[in-house]
Amino acid sequence: MSGTHIKDIKNKVSFRSINKLAIPAIIAGIAEPLISLTDIAIIGNVDENPVEALAAAGIVGSFLSAIIWIVAQTKTAISAMVSQHLGANRLHAIRTLVPQAIVFNILLSLLIYVSTSVFAEIIFGAYNAEGLMLQYSVEYYRIRAIGYPLTLVTFALFGVFRGLQNTLWAMKASLAGAVVNIVFDYILVYGIAGVVPAYHLKGAAYASLLAQLVMLCMALYFYFSKTPFSWKVSLHINPRLRGLLAMSFNLFIRTAALNFAIYLANAYATDYGRNYIAAQSMLMNIWLFFSFFIDGYANAGNAISGKLLGARDYRRLWYLSVDICKYAIGIAVILMVVCGVFYDAIGLLFSKDPMVLATFAAVFWMVLLMQPVNAVAFMFDGIFKGLGEAAYLRNVLIAATFLGFTPTLFITDYWGLKLHGVWIAFMVWMLIRAGALIIKFRRKYLNAVD
């Protein structure tokens, strides 16, 4: 074995160390989209107005994801802050910061709940929903929105866990929530004769609330019993809170741009007709499920890169990016192959309507094709978050959305490509994101291995 090869191995973060974070993060990450997928699968198979109910669940699910992704960026900021201080052996400096960040999340979530619930009809009307679809969307959302404080506090705690290099606690809480959601989805949507009435779409919303409550309770248990932080909120503002909020704000803007692209895609799909938005709801939620699945390695990169930055170990940081990229692409290829084998069966999980299924099948291959590109983009997203590069991530998403996705969507819509055009626009979007992050990272850290 050559001396260079031995040196390379010494500078690498081990496969075991990466997977110790990545595998629980994958399982924890897919729990949230699994809740939405379960809602859609069950709602899409009800007897009463299944297409309208499926479309409403998809529209609301996308809007919920948009809001949660935007305001939950404090999770990423907390994770980066904790991991960097862990690497520098200075956790004592942020003991008061964590409770203050959690209180900020609670206040922000209450504000969002009140403001969006009041204007729910206007919000979903902007998605081009009308009639029964709009009615279902408003009813479903007003119940699901009650869970904002539960979810945002849970995510903040998950950020603390990830910063401490532990994703196992988040995995356990997320799995418990997913199980609760699946069980109560069936009970509350379909009902139990003579025992529980069938609540239809509202039942799925109540099941999601129960799942979020269970996840929060478990996360609080791990926070109090396993971490060095407390719930005591100091009236003296931690000097690092300003930096955390600045990082969070940049990530808010970034995620707002991200969700503008998703909103625009859903608005166009709704305008094409109910079969198109129903199929788009299926495609988007599967895409999100894949994203959270691949994101497990990005979360590992987020946690480890922050720690390596705190320790100023740039050589290992470079090798970390190479290895995690390989693992994430491998996961993406596996997902492509599995879904390719069960291509038609996957659609049948969510709908039995032949027009919806035909529209879904005509476009699903595009979602599969872009998974390796997604893997690279998500992996570097995670590393850049761990490095605290929130401003650059913000700029990349703004450019990808307004210089890539939006004009591509306008052009493909003009040519009548409909859902094919929507997913061509998403492919352009992801290529810009992946390319910009690779170029920046290589310029900044490649010399570390020379």
QUIBELJO-V462762 format. One record per helix or strand of 2 or more residues. SS is the DSSP state (hx for helix, st for strand). FROM is the first residue (numbers start at 1). TO is the last residue. If there is no record, write none. Layout:
# QUIBELJO-V462762
ss=<SS,SS>
from=<FROM,FROM>
to=<TO,TO>
This chain:
# QUIBELJO-V462762
ss=<hx,hx,hx,hx,hx,hx,hx,hx,hx,hx,hx,hx,hx,hx,hx,hx,hx>
from=<3,15,50,73,91,120,131,168,201,241,274,314,343,354,371,390,418>
to=<10,43,71,87,118,125,163,190,226,272,310,341,350,369,386,414,449>
